[in-house]
């Protein structure tokens, strides 16, 4: 895959995110066709629950979760006792996680958004941070959050790791 192809997919993820899809949806849908998921609506539904750090619980970053879902399509095992296959997939996920964490300092949504100190636990989050209602997508929303860049970078990290 060329750098131009990678950038094109990163920009597609950014467009999806800025059009209102969550971080996980943007990353996953930008690359799912590489694995035979041609139905973009299916890709968007499959990845919908991982936005906002998994259902807006501010846990694992949705952009990272989108990468991990793609990793499952890339080399995930579909055989129950395929320990070598599981090991290969887990190693790939850990490689992706390491690159994302090296870039942003964390995999945790709350930490990335500044809602909790790095290395903290969810008990430090204010109650309003855990409400299931997503924030209104306004120009100010995109300005104050690092999510747009993380979505595009997650696609780059994933594709450059193949």
C-alpha positions, 0 to 999 in steps of 0.5 A: 500500500502506498503512502497516497493510499494510506493518506486517502484512507486516513482522510476518509476516516476523518471525513466520516468522523467529521460527518458525525460518526464516532471514532471507532466507526470512522477508523473501521469503516475507512478500511473494512472494505479491504477485508470484504466488508463492502457494505459501509452501513454494516461496517458502521453498525459493527463498530458503533458500540466502541465510540467514546471509549466503548459506549461513551464509558471513556475506557479504551479509545474508540479510534484504537478499538477500530484498529483492533477490530481491523486487526481481527479481520486481518489475522484474527483466528476463527478456530476455537483452539487455534492458540498460534492464531490467537497469539499472532493476533494478540501480538499484532493488537499489542503492536498497534496499541504500543504505537498508539500509546507511544504517539498519544501517551495512553489508550484510555479515552478519559485520559486522552480527553483530559477527563482523568489524569494519566494512569488513573482509574474511572473513579476519578471521572465526573458523573457527567463524563459518563452520561450516554448522550453524545456531545453535539458535533459543532465546530467548537467540538472538533476544535477542542478535542484531539479525536479528529487527529487520533482517528486519522492517525489510527488509520495510518498506524494500522496500515503502516503496520501491515 
